[in-house]
Amino acid sequence: MSETDARLARQAMDRAHVLLQASQSAVVFNLLDGRSVEEYLDAAWVAAHPAVKLGIEAFVSALNAHEGV
């Protein structure tokens, strides 16, 4: 893994952690600021790591379910 790839991976993981914290404190929509989760994490990084897509889908589904409560 190149240094750039490692940096992008770390940034995406840090942002995923922030999303988790935000979802627990109900501020995730402010954090996303109109962006999709993929856009927030970095769409190119998500595309390069398709294994995270199921987790993103589950997260978005949980957000949508919570929003409807």
Buried (B, 14 or more C-beta within 10 A) or exposed (E): EEEEEEEBBEEBEEBBEBBEEBBEEEEBEEBBEEEEBBEBBBEEBBEEBEEBEEEBEEBEEEBEEEEEE
